[in-house]
Amino acid sequence: MHLDPITMAGPQDDDDIELLTKVKPKTKRPPLYKVLLLNDDFTPMEFVVHVLERFFGLNHAQAFEIMLVVHKKGLAVVGVFSHEIAETKVAQVMDFARRNQHPLQCTMEKEE
Ligand code: TYC
């Protein structure tokens, strides 16, 4: 039986090389998370506008527009972030709402 003088591979061992060359290059980027704001009947509109300006860097017109989408549709995506940033935004909004005794809800959801 012939053995390759460098690799010492025999006739059957070529399959291993085939396997290695077929491994896909991994280019997976970290997942992104949508931050969602939910409607309720009690949180004042102006408070929600303030939240969107303060924590999501929106100007007054943009903030008012998104607040109205939440009010009419029940919820809206207010931003897309890494897991850590999304968690921080949710915590900041929930804490600010609770400290001001509003029932405003903010959640995050993994993007497809
Ligand atoms: N629905 C509220 C109201 O009529 C306003 C509101 C908007 C509340 C958006 C929450 O995420 C929200 N006062």
Backbone and ligand atoms as CSV (ligand in chain L), in Angstrom:
chain,resi,resn,atom,element,x,y,z
A,1,MET,N,N,0.847,-1.208,0.000
A,1,MET,CA,C,0.000,0.000,0.000
A,1,MET,C,C,0.877,1.251,0.000
A,2,HIS,N,N,0.483,2.268,-0.847
A,2,HIS,CA,C,1.279,3.499,-0.960
A,2,HIS,C,C,0.868,4.513,0.099
A,3,LEU,N,N,1.821,5.072,0.836
A,3,LEU,CA,C,1.562,6.151,1.806
A,3,LEU,C,C,2.211,7.440,1.303
A,4,ASP,N,N,1.477,8.543,1.412
A,4,ASP,CA,C,2.060,9.840,1.045
A,4,ASP,C,C,3.246,10.104,1.977
A,5,PRO,N,N,4.405,10.455,1.431
A,5,PRO,CA,C,5.609,10.596,2.275
A,5,PRO,C,C,5.527,11.776,3.253
A,6,ILE,N,N,4.693,12.759,2.978
A,6,ILE,CA,C,4.603,13.933,3.880
A,6,ILE,C,C,3.509,13.731,4.923
A,7,THR,N,N,2.292,13.413,4.455
A,7,THR,CA,C,1.156,13.313,5.392
A,7,THR,C,C,0.992,11.923,5.960
A,8,MET,N,N,1.665,10.953,5.391
A,8,MET,CA,C,1.513,9.539,5.740
A,8,MET,C,C,0.078,9.061,5.488
A,9,ALA,N,N,-0.641,9.791,4.607
A,9,ALA,CA,C,-2.015,9.400,4.299
A,9,ALA,C,C,-2.041,8.223,3.340
A,10,GLY,N,N,-2.930,7.297,3.644
A,10,GLY,CA,C,-3.139,6.149,2.781
A,10,GLY,C,C,-4.223,6.453,1.767
A,11,PRO,N,N,-4.618,5.509,0.958
A,11,PRO,CA,C,-5.598,5.720,-0.119
A,11,PRO,C,C,-6.981,6.188,0.403
A,12,GLN,N,N,-7.409,5.746,1.581
A,12,GLN,CA,C,-8.749,6.085,2.095
A,12,GLN,C,C,-8.812,7.496,2.712
A,13,ASP,N,N,-7.670,8.042,3.132
A,13,ASP,CA,C,-7.659,9.233,3.980
A,13,ASP,C,C,-7.975,10.527,3.237
A,14,ASP,N,N,-8.188,10.497,1.925
A,14,ASP,CA,C,-8.515,11.692,1.143
A,14,ASP,C,C,-9.846,12.308,1.561
A,15,ASP,N,N,-10.780,11.495,2.098
A,15,ASP,CA,C,-12.107,11.980,2.508
A,15,ASP,C,C,-11.990,13.104,3.531
A,16,ASP,N,N,-11.019,13.002,4.416
A,16,ASP,CA,C,-10.840,14.013,5.458
A,16,ASP,C,C,-10.601,15.386,4.836
A,17,ILE,N,N,-9.773,15.423,3.800
A,17,ILE,CA,C,-9.431,16.683,3.142
A,17,ILE,C,C,-10.684,17.275,2.496
A,18,GLU,N,N,-11.492,16.437,1.861
A,18,GLU,CA,C,-12.748,16.874,1.251
A,18,GLU,C,C,-13.639,17.550,2.307
A,19,LEU,N,N,-13.763,16.928,3.487
A,19,LEU,CA,C,-14.579,17.478,4.570
A,19,LEU,C,C,-14.083,18.862,4.974
A,20,LEU,N,N,-12.792,18.969,5.162
A,20,LEU,CA,C,-12.222,20.242,5.621
A,20,LEU,C,C,-12.464,21.356,4.623
A,21,THR,N,N,-12.331,21.066,3.329
A,21,THR,CA,C,-12.495,22.122,2.319
A,21,THR,C,C,-13.953,22.546,2.189
A,22,LYS,N,N,-14.883,21.706,2.664
A,22,LYS,CA,C,-16.319,22.051,2.534
A,22,LYS,C,C,-16.866,22.823,3.740
A,23,VAL,N,N,-16.069,23.029,4.780
A,23,VAL,CA,C,-16.528,23.798,5.946
A,23,VAL,C,C,-16.789,25.239,5.515
A,24,LYS,N,N,-17.987,25.741,5.825
A,24,LYS,CA,C,-18.374,27.102,5.434
A,24,LYS,C,C,-17.600,28.133,6.247
A,25,PRO,N,N,-17.153,29.208,5.606
A,25,PRO,CA,C,-16.555,30.293,6.395
A,25,PRO,C,C,-17.654,30.951,7.234
A,26,LYS,N,N,-17.403,31.089,8.525
A,26,LYS,CA,C,-18.438,31.655,9.413
A,26,LYS,C,C,-18.344,33.173,9.421
A,27,THR,N,N,-19.394,33.833,8.913
A,27,THR,CA,C,-19.433,35.298,8.871
A,27,THR,C,C,-20.639,35.799,9.669
A,28,LYS,N,N,-21.051,35.029,10.691
A,28,LYS,CA,C,-22.236,35.418,11.479
A,28,LYS,C,C,-21.968,36.666,12.308
A,29,ARG,N,N,-22.819,37.667,12.081
A,29,ARG,CA,C,-22.747,38.882,12.897
A,29,ARG,C,C,-23.654,38.705,14.107
A,30,PRO,N,N,-23.420,39.451,15.188
A,30,PRO,CA,C,-24.267,39.297,16.381
A,30,PRO,C,C,-25.711,39.695,16.050
A,31,PRO,N,N,-26.698,39.026,16.646
A,31,PRO,CA,C,-28.098,39.345,16.343
A,31,PRO,C,C,-28.482,40.747,16.820
A,32,LEU,N,N,-29.479,41.330,16.157
A,32,LEU,CA,C,-29.985,42.650,16.545
A,32,LEU,C,C,-31.353,42.479,17.202
A,33,TYR,N,N,-31.693,43.440,18.024
A,33,TYR,CA,C,-32.952,43.383,18.786
A,33,TYR,C,C,-33.771,44.643,18.551
A,34,LYS,N,N,-35.082,44.427,18.259
A,34,LYS,CA,C,-36.014,45.540,18.111
A,34,LYS,C,C,-36.473,45.944,19.507
A,35,VAL,N,N,-36.493,47.243,19.763
A,35,VAL,CA,C,-37.079,47.734,21.016
A,35,VAL,C,C,-38.472,48.251,20.677
A,36,LEU,N,N,-39.473,47.720,21.395
A,36,LEU,CA,C,-40.881,48.031,21.128
A,36,LEU,C,C,-41.486,48.832,22.273
A,37,LEU,N,N,-42.300,49.799,21.896
A,37,LEU,CA,C,-43.064,50.556,22.877
A,37,LEU,C,C,-44.521,50.141,22.729
A,38,LEU,N,N,-45.193,49.894,23.859
A,38,LEU,CA,C,-46.577,49.412,23.841
A,38,LEU,C,C,-47.543,50.509,24.274
A,39,ASN,N,N,-48.715,50.503,23.681
A,39,ASN,CA,C,-49.747,51.467,24.051
A,39,ASN,C,C,-50.409,51.076,25.362
A,40,ASP,N,N,-50.941,52.058,26.063
A,40,ASP,CA,C,-51.829,51.835,27.210
A,40,ASP,C,C,-52.778,53.023,27.263
A,41,ASP,N,N,-53.778,52.945,28.145
A,41,ASP,CA,C,-54.806,54.003,28.179
A,41,ASP,C,C,-54.456,55.158,29.121
A,42,PHE,N,N,-53.350,55.052,29.859
A,42,PHE,CA,C,-53.128,56.008,30.955
A,42,PHE,C,C,-51.896,56.898,30.820
A,43,THR,N,N,-50.845,56.389,30.228
A,43,THR,CA,C,-49.621,57.201,30.108
A,43,THR,C,C,-49.909,58.416,29.225
A,44,PRO,N,N,-49.604,59.631,29.703
A,44,PRO,CA,C,-49.873,60.825,28.884
A,44,PRO,C,C,-49.018,60.836,27.607
A,45,MET,N,N,-49.614,61.317,26.535
A,45,MET,CA,C,-48.916,61.395,25.250
A,45,MET,C,C,-47.606,62.161,25.372
A,46,GLU,N,N,-47.628,63.273,26.099
A,46,GLU,CA,C,-46.424,64.103,26.225
A,46,GLU,C,C,-45.289,63.376,26.942
A,47,PHE,N,N,-45.657,62.477,27.875
A,47,PHE,CA,C,-44.629,61.694,28.577
A,47,PHE,C,C,-43.944,60.737,27.602
A,48,VAL,N,N,-44.718,60.107,26.740
A,48,VAL,CA,C,-44.163,59.167,25.749
A,48,VAL,C,C,-43.265,59.923,24.763
A,49,VAL,N,N,-43.707,61.102,24.357
A,49,VAL,CA,C,-42.884,61.929,23.452
A,49,VAL,C,C,-41.548,62.248,24.132
A,50,HIS,N,N,-41.612,62.595,25.403
A,50,HIS,CA,C,-40.390,62.912,26.156
A,50,HIS,C,C,-39.458,61.700,26.242
A,51,VAL,N,N,-40.022,60.523,26.484
A,51,VAL,CA,C,-39.236,59.276,26.543
A,51,VAL,C,C,-38.502,59.041,25.220
A,52,LEU,N,N,-39.218,59.237,24.126
A,52,LEU,CA,C,-38.622,58.986,22.802
A,52,LEU,C,C,-37.512,59.989,22.484
A,53,GLU,N,N,-37.677,61.227,22.932
A,53,GLU,CA,C,-36.621,62.239,22.744
A,53,GLU,C,C,-35.416,61.903,23.619
A,54,ARG,N,N,-35.689,61.581,24.865
A,54,ARG,CA,C,-34.629,61.410,25.869
A,54,ARG,C,C,-33.789,60.150,25.676
A,55,PHE,N,N,-34.454,59.016,25.385
A,55,PHE,CA,C,-33.730,57.737,25.347
A,55,PHE,C,C,-33.455,57.223,23.938
A,56,PHE,N,N,-34.131,57.796,22.939
A,56,PHE,CA,C,-33.940,57.280,21.579
A,56,PHE,C,C,-33.439,58.345,20.611
A,57,GLY,N,N,-33.082,59.510,21.155
A,57,GLY,CA,C,-32.447,60.559,20.353
A,57,GLY,C,C,-33.299,61.084,19.208
A,58,LEU,N,N,-34.607,61.031,19.375
A,58,LEU,CA,C,-35.475,61.547,18.305
A,58,LEU,C,C,-35.760,63.023,18.549
A,59,ASN,N,N,-35.950,63.778,17.468
A,59,ASN,CA,C,-36.387,65.169,17.638
A,59,ASN,C,C,-37.878,65.176,17.955
A,60,HIS,N,N,-38.415,66.333,18.307
A,60,HIS,CA,C,-39.798,66.396,18.802
A,60,HIS,C,C,-40.805,65.885,17.768
A,61,ALA,N,N,-40.592,66.270,16.512
A,61,ALA,CA,C,-41.531,65.866,15.449
A,61,ALA,C,C,-41.513,64.347,15.246
A,62,GLN,N,N,-40.305,63.766,15.212
A,62,GLN,CA,C,-40.170,62.296,15.053
A,62,GLN,C,C,-40.790,61.580,16.246
A,63,ALA,N,N,-40.522,62.093,17.436
A,63,ALA,CA,C,-41.029,61.483,18.668
A,63,ALA,C,C,-42.557,61.517,18.692
A,64,PHE,N,N,-43.123,62.652,18.300
A,64,PHE,CA,C,-44.590,62.787,18.284
A,64,PHE,C,C,-45.205,61.807,17.284
A,65,GLU,N,N,-44.564,61.692,16.129
A,65,GLU,CA,C,-45.042,60.802,15.065
A,65,GLU,C,C,-45.072,59.337,15.541
A,66,ILE,N,N,-43.977,58.883,16.175
A,66,ILE,CA,C,-43.906,57.488,16.632
A,66,ILE,C,C,-44.870,57.246,17.796
A,67,MET,N,N,-44.996,58.240,18.677
A,67,MET,CA,C,-45.960,58.123,19.781
A,67,MET,C,C,-47.365,57.872,19.226
A,68,LEU,N,N,-47.702,58.618,18.154
A,68,LEU,CA,C,-49.035,58.470,17.544
A,68,LEU,C,C,-49.210,57.094,16.904
A,69,VAL,N,N,-48.135,56.542,16.318
A,69,VAL,CA,C,-48.204,55.187,15.744
A,69,VAL,C,C,-48.521,54.187,16.855
A,70,VAL,N,N,-47.815,54.308,17.979
A,70,VAL,CA,C,-48.065,53.406,19.115
A,70,VAL,C,C,-49.509,53.560,19.600
A,71,HIS,N,N,-49.941,54.802,19.728
A,71,HIS,CA,C,-51.299,55.112,20.212
A,71,HIS,C,C,-52.363,54.487,19.300
A,72,LYS,N,N,-52.142,54.561,18.000
A,72,LYS,CA,C,-53.146,54.087,17.035
A,72,LYS,C,C,-53.049,52.591,16.750
A,73,LYS,N,N,-51.808,52.087,16.667
A,73,LYS,CA,C,-51.606,50.686,16.248
A,73,LYS,C,C,-51.416,49.719,17.417
A,74,GLY,N,N,-51.120,50.273,18.607
A,74,GLY,CA,C,-50.925,49.406,19.769
A,74,GLY,C,C,-49.478,49.202,20.148
A,75,LEU,N,N,-48.601,49.305,19.164
A,75,LEU,CA,C,-47.158,49.209,19.437
A,75,LEU,C,C,-46.371,49.694,18.218
A,76,ALA,N,N,-45.088,49.962,18.433
A,76,ALA,CA,C,-44.198,50.323,17.324
A,76,ALA,C,C,-42.760,50.007,17.713
A,77,VAL,N,N,-41.961,49.716,16.693
A,77,VAL,CA,C,-40.520,49.564,16.890
A,77,VAL,C,C,-39.942,50.978,16.993
A,78,VAL,N,N,-39.224,51.232,18.077
A,78,VAL,CA,C,-38.664,52.572,18.262
A,78,VAL,C,C,-37.152,52.607,18.037
A,79,GLY,N,N,-36.567,51.429,17.817
A,79,GLY,CA,C,-35.136,51.365,17.511
A,79,GLY,C,C,-34.666,49.933,17.402
A,80,VAL,N,N,-33.498,49.731,16.787
A,80,VAL,CA,C,-32.896,48.396,16.637
A,80,VAL,C,C,-31.441,48.485,17.116
A,81,PHE,N,N,-31.083,47.592,18.047
A,81,PHE,CA,C,-29.788,47.700,18.734
A,81,PHE,C,C,-29.185,46.321,18.992
A,82,SER,N,N,-27.923,46.317,19.417
A,82,SER,CA,C,-27.299,45.095,19.939
A,82,SER,C,C,-28.062,44.676,21.206
A,83,HIS,N,N,-27.851,43.433,21.649
A,83,HIS,CA,C,-28.554,42.926,22.832
A,83,HIS,C,C,-28.319,43.817,24.047
A,84,GLU,N,N,-27.079,44.196,24.262
A,84,GLU,CA,C,-26.737,44.974,25.469
A,84,GLU,C,C,-27.358,46.372,25.445
A,85,ILE,N,N,-27.298,47.037,24.289
A,85,ILE,CA,C,-27.874,48.388,24.190
A,85,ILE,C,C,-29.397,48.314,24.309
A,86,ALA,N,N,-30.009,47.318,23.659
A,86,ALA,CA,C,-31.472,47.165,23.726
A,86,ALA,C,C,-31.916,46.960,25.169
A,87,GLU,N,N,-31.200,46.093,25.898
A,87,GLU,CA,C,-31.520,45.839,27.317
A,87,GLU,C,C,-31.437,47.119,28.137
A,88,THR,N,N,-30.427,47.912,27.858
A,88,THR,CA,C,-30.244,49.179,28.583
A,88,THR,C,C,-31.388,50.137,28.294
A,89,LYS,N,N,-31.785,50.264,27.025
A,89,LYS,CA,C,-32.889,51.158,26.642
A,89,LYS,C,C,-34.177,50.733,27.344
A,90,VAL,N,N,-34.469,49.421,27.309
A,90,VAL,CA,C,-35.694,48.900,27.939
A,90,VAL,C,C,-35.677,49.226,29.435
A,91,ALA,N,N,-34.532,48.972,30.082
A,91,ALA,CA,C,-34.420,49.224,31.526
A,91,ALA,C,C,-34.590,50.714,31.831
A,92,GLN,N,N,-33.987,51.576,31.017
A,92,GLN,CA,C,-34.087,53.030,31.229
A,92,GLN,C,C,-35.541,53.494,31.109
A,93,VAL,N,N,-36.251,53.016,30.067
A,93,VAL,CA,C,-37.646,53.429,29.849
A,93,VAL,C,C,-38.529,52.909,30.986
A,94,MET,N,N,-38.373,51.622,31.331
A,94,MET,CA,C,-39.205,51.014,32.376
A,94,MET,C,C,-38.980,51.706,33.723
A,95,ASP,N,N,-37.735,52.022,34.012
A,95,ASP,CA,C,-37.401,52.686,35.280
A,95,ASP,C,C,-37.977,54.100,35.325
A,96,PHE,N,N,-37.807,54.827,34.210
A,96,PHE,CA,C,-38.301,56.215,34.140
A,96,PHE,C,C,-39.834,56.246,34.257
A,97,ALA,N,N,-40.510,55.292,33.582
A,97,ALA,CA,C,-41.978,55.221,33.644
A,97,ALA,C,C,-42.432,54.895,35.072
A,98,ARG,N,N,-41.781,53.915,35.679
A,98,ARG,CA,C,-42.159,53.501,37.041
A,98,ARG,C,C,-41.956,54.649,38.043
A,99,ARG,N,N,-40.822,55.340,37.923
A,99,ARG,CA,C,-40.539,56.452,38.835
A,99,ARG,C,C,-41.555,57.579,38.685
A,100,ASN,N,N,-42.166,57.671,37.485
A,100,ASN,CA,C,-43.191,58.696,37.256
A,100,ASN,C,C,-44.608,58.132,37.361
A,101,GLN,N,N,-44.698,56.906,37.832
A,101,GLN,CA,C,-45.982,56.222,38.093
A,101,GLN,C,C,-46.882,56.116,36.868
A,102,HIS,N,N,-46.235,55.839,35.703
A,102,HIS,CA,C,-46.993,55.578,34.485
A,102,HIS,C,C,-46.834,54.095,34.122
A,103,PRO,N,N,-47.880,53.489,33.572
A,103,PRO,CA,C,-47.822,52.048,33.268
A,103,PRO,C,C,-47.171,51.707,31.922
A,104,LEU,N,N,-46.493,52.667,31.325
A,104,LEU,CA,C,-45.847,52.494,30.024
A,104,LEU,C,C,-44.970,51.237,30.009
A,105,GLN,N,N,-45.109,50.438,28.943
A,105,GLN,CA,C,-44.339,49.197,28.793
A,105,GLN,C,C,-43.423,49.260,27.577
A,106,CYS,N,N,-42.208,48.771,27.779
A,106,CYS,CA,C,-41.198,48.726,26.724
A,106,CYS,C,C,-40.578,47.329,26.753
A,107,THR,N,N,-40.462,46.702,25.579
A,107,THR,CA,C,-39.898,45.345,25.514
A,107,THR,C,C,-38.923,45.244,24.346
A,108,MET,N,N,-38.205,44.119,24.294
A,108,MET,CA,C,-37.302,43.880,23.158
A,108,MET,C,C,-37.580,42.514,22.549
A,109,GLU,N,N,-37.219,42.382,21.282
A,109,GLU,CA,C,-37.522,41.161,20.520
A,109,GLU,C,C,-36.404,40.946,19.504
A,110,LYS,N,N,-35.911,39.720,19.412
A,110,LYS,CA,C,-34.839,39.411,18.475
A,110,LYS,C,C,-35.318,39.606,17.037
A,111,GLU,N,N,-34.450,40.233,16.233
A,111,GLU,CA,C,-34.785,40.459,14.827
A,111,GLU,C,C,-34.528,39.179,14.032
A,112,GLU,N,N,-35.359,38.919,13.022
A,112,GLU,CA,C,-35.194,37.703,12.170
A,112,GLU,C,C,-33.949,37.823,11.312
L,1,TYC,N1,N,-52.753,55.955,24.685
L,1,TYC,C1,C,-52.165,56.982,25.512
L,1,TYC,C2,C,-53.172,58.071,25.754
L,1,TYC,O1,O,-54.147,58.167,25.052
L,1,TYC,C3,C,-50.896,57.567,24.890
L,1,TYC,C4,C,-49.784,56.567,24.736
L,1,TYC,C5,C,-49.056,56.542,23.568
L,1,TYC,C6,C,-49.464,55.701,25.754
L,1,TYC,C7,C,-48.002,55.635,23.387
L,1,TYC,C8,C,-48.417,54.778,25.619
L,1,TYC,O2,O,-46.634,53.909,24.281
L,1,TYC,C9,C,-47.688,54.774,24.431
L,1,TYC,N2,N,-52.897,58.926,26.737
